[in-house]
Amino acid sequence: MKRWQAAEFGDVEQVLRLEDVPLPVPGPGEARVRVLAASVALPDLMMLRGEYPLVPAPPVSPGQEVVGIVENAGDGFPYAPGSRIVGGAHFDRGMGGLAEYTLAPGWSAMPVMEGLSDEQAVGFVGSFHVAHIGLHHRAGLRTGEVLLVLGGAGRTGSAAIQVGKALGATVIATARSEEKARFCEAQGADLVVDLSDPSAASAIDELTGGHGVDVVYDTVGGDAYAKATQFLASPGARVLIVGFASGTPAHPEGQDMLLRDYSVIGTLSSFRNDTERTSTLSALSAMLTAGQIDPPVSSVHAFDDVPEAMARRAADALGQTVVTVAPPAQ
């Protein structure tokens, strides 16, 4: 079988190669999956450069999420051979999803939701699922509250805009270009601002009537996190740390949290219990049926064109970038 991988850290064009490798053998609680489609996201670029904490050393095999067909299931894997699933790939063990076959852990796997194509489904767990877990289960976002999404044009941020609107919030998104701002508006954002623009503060103040924002969904980290905390409503605002697209994680200040009465919560889709998982899948299915959410796929690439897909992602592509690996089984 073939897999895209790198023997050392570096830029995509210098280190990423398509290699012949043995078929992976599933252990207990995991399955070998024939990959139909794989997501290409910012963490894939970061791990190739040596900037991703879950991949501390080479070899590097990018591709965190896949849609595929279960071919060989280990003991305890929740789905039978032949099932079409979406789930994580063992990129942390050098078996990423940009491959003809990968290993998927059972805890990450779920059936592809009805109404989603392979291309839409492949990034669903790491975007819409994590957005609902964070906004509903962690932050308790309520109808009428104000949500600020940092990095609204990315696949994770755009999902948070859509889920936030479906939950009844007023949504503000951040974007650094006109193209990204229009994209955020297309996802449902009520206001789009650039936090580096001095006019952002007055625009947020006008929209919220001086109240500020109740929940921040931070996919960016770094300076964006620090700027966003200036707009928090008091008391009881919540900040969700979802990622660090800037390359620098957010650095919460305990004293500021104490004196201004807000909380900071880490959010990953893997950190949820079975009840939350079931509740979130049911809620997202209802949102999808009602037309409240619609995963935006911005570009689709062939398996041989993975370097091109990675370059597009590196160029700040909007929404979801997908690589198709194999046609669906008949």
N, C-alpha and C positions, 0 to 999 in steps of 0.2 A: 504494500500500500504506500501511498505518498502522503507526506506531511510537510508543511512549511515550518521551518525551524532555523534557529541561529545558534552557532557554537560559541559565540561571544557577544558581548554587549556592543551596540553601535547603531549607526543610522541604518534605516531599512535597506536602502539600496546597496549598502556595503556588507551586511551580515546575513540577511534573510535568504534562505535557499530552499528549493523544493527537493526533498530527499526521499529515497526509498527506505522504509523502516518496517520492522515486523508488525504484524497485527497485534494490538494490545489484548491482553487476557484479563477478563474481569474477575475481581475478587468478590467477597461477600458484600452485599449492599450496593453493587455497581453493575453496569452493563456496558457491553460493547455496542456502540451505536453507529449505524451507517449514516454519515452526515449528508443531509439534504441542503442545508444552508447554515452559514455561520455569521455571527455579528462581528463587525470591525468597529472598535471603539477606542477612545483615548487611552484606557489602561493597556491596550495591546501595544501602542506606540511607546508608552512609558516603560513597559517591561523589557522591550527590545533595547531601550537606552540605559537600562539599569536603574530606573527611577521608580520602580514599583515594589512596595515592601513585601508582597506575597511571592515575588520571584527574586530572591536575594542573590542568586548565582546562575550562570549559564549551565546547561543549554536552555534556550528560551523557545517555547512553542506557543505563539499567540492564538487567540480565539477563545474567549471566555464562555460564550453561549452558543448553543446549536439547536437546530431542529433536525430530527433524524428518526430513523426506524430502529427499534431495539432488535439486535441480531442475536445476541448471546447474553442472557441475564444471569448474574451470580445469585447465590442464595440471599433471599431477603430483598431483592430488588422489587419495587412495587408494581412493575408493569411487565406483561408477558412479551416474548418475542413477537415481532410484527407490529407492535404498538408504535404509533407516531407520537413522539413526545418533544417537548422543549425542555432544555435543562442546561446545567453547567457542564463544562469540560474540565478535565484534570490538567489545566495549564500549569498548575502549581507543581505538578509532577512531570512536566515536559511532554504532556499529551494534550495539547490545545485543540480547539475545534476547527482550525484551518487545515483540515486533513480529511482523507476519505473515510476514516474511521477514528473514533475517539472513545474514551471511557467517560461515562456520566455517573456521578454519585446519585443514589436513590433519593436522598433528601432534597436534591435540587430539581428532580424530574416531575413533570406534570403533563397531562394530555394537552395537545394544542387546542386552544379554545375555539369553539365553533365560530366561524365568521372571519377568522384570521388566515391569511395566506402564510406560506412558509416565511416569506420575507418580512411580513409584519410580526409574526410570532417569535422570530429568533431573538429579538431584543426585548421582548415583552417582560420577562422576569426582572431583568436588570434596570428597567425603566418604569413601566406602569405598576408592576407588582411592588417594587420598592417605594414608589411614590405613594401608593395607597397605604402600605404598612407604615410609612413615616407620617404622612399627613393625618390619617385616621387613627391608627392604633397608638402611635407615639405622641404626636402633637395634639391629638383630639381636636382637629380643625372643625370649627362650627360654622353653620350657615350665617352669613353676614360678616364674618371676620375678614381681615385683610391678610393676604398671603404675598410675600415677596420671594420670587424665584430668581436666584443668582445663576446666570448662565442659561437663560431660557431657550436659546436656540439649539442647544445640544440635545441628544436623544433623551437624556435623563431629565433635563430641565423642561423640555417640551412636554414630556409625559406629566410632570408635576403641574404645569399650567392647565392641561386638560383635566386631570383628576381634581385639582383645586376648584375649577369651575363647576365640575360635576357635583362636588360636595357643597356648593353654594357660596363659595368665597368670592370676594373681589380680588383679582389677581394682578399684581405688578410684576413685570419681568425686567431683567437687565439684559442689555445687548450693546455691542460696541460698534455696530455698523448699521447703516440704513437697511441693508438686505436682511440682517438678522432681526432687526426691529420689526420689519414687515412679516417675517416668518413667525415671530412670537405673537403678533396680532392675529395671524391666521390660526394659531393654536387656541386663541380665545383670550389673550391677555387684555385687560382693561386699560393698562398703561404700560409703556415701555420706556425705560430710562437708562442712561449711561451714568453710573455712579461717579465717574470722574468729571462729569459736567456739573458745574455749580448750580445749574437750574434744576437738577434732580431733586434736591431737598424741597424746593418750593412746589414742584409738581406733585410729589408724594403728600406734602402737607395739604395741598388743595384737594386732592382726590379723597383723602381720609378725613378731611375736616379738622386737621390738627391732631387726630387720634394716633397716628402712626401705624405700624404693621404689627399684627398679632403673631404671625408665624413667618420665619425665614427658612427657605429651603436652599441650602448652600451646596452647590456642586463645584464651587470654584476655590474656596479657601483664600489664604493670603490676605492681601489688602481688601479684597471685596468683602470678606467676612467682617473685618474691622469697620469698614464703612457702613455695612448693613446694620450693625448693632446700634448705630446712631439714630436709626429710625424706629426703634422698638417701642411699642406701646407699653405703658406701665399702669398697673402691675400685671404680671402673669404672662408675658410674651414667651414664645418658645422658638429656639433655633435648632434646626435639624442639620447636622453635618453629614452630607451624603458623599462628598468627594473632594478632590483637590486638583481641579483641572489647571489651575495656575502653576502647579508644581510645588506649591507650598501649602501645607495643611493649615487649617484655622488654628489659632492659639487663643482659646477662651481665657478670660481673666476672672478668676474667682471673686475678687473683691468687687469688680464691676457687676457681676451677676448678683452678688449679695445685695449691694446698695441699690440696684435698679430693679431687683426682683424679676429676673428672667431665668430660664433654664436652657441648657444646651444638651442636645441628645444626639448620640451617634446612631446612624441608620443604615443597615444593610439588609437586603432581602433574606439573607441566610439566617439572621437572628430573629426568628419568629417561631411561635409554637404552632401546634397543629390547628388549634381553634382559630388563631389569627389567619393562618394560611387558608383555611376553608372559608372564613368570612370574607377575606380579600378576593379570593377567586369568584365567589358568588357576587360580590359587589361589582367587580370589574366586568363580569359577564353581563350583568344588568346594564351597566353603563354602555357597553359595546352594543347591546341589543337596542338601546334607546338612542344610539347615535351620539352619545356624549363624549366618547373617546374614539380616536381613529389614528393608530400608530403611523406617523409620517416616515415613509421610506424615501430617502432622497437620491440614493444611487444603488445600483445592483451590478455586481462584477462577477465575471467567470472565475473559476478556480485558478486558472493559469495567470490571472491578472491580479493576484493578491498584492504585489508591490504597488500597483496603480491604486488599488483600493486604500492601502495604507497611506499613500501620498495624498489622496483626496481627504482622508480623515485628518491628516497632519495640517492640511491647508484650511482647517476650520470649517469643515463641511457641516451642513445643517441636518438635523434629524438623524435618521438611521442609515448607516452604510452596511450593505450586506454582500456576502460572497455566496453564490450558489455553487454547490459542490457536485450534487447528483440530482437527477430528476426524481420525482416521487415514485415510489413503487406502485406498480399496476395491480 
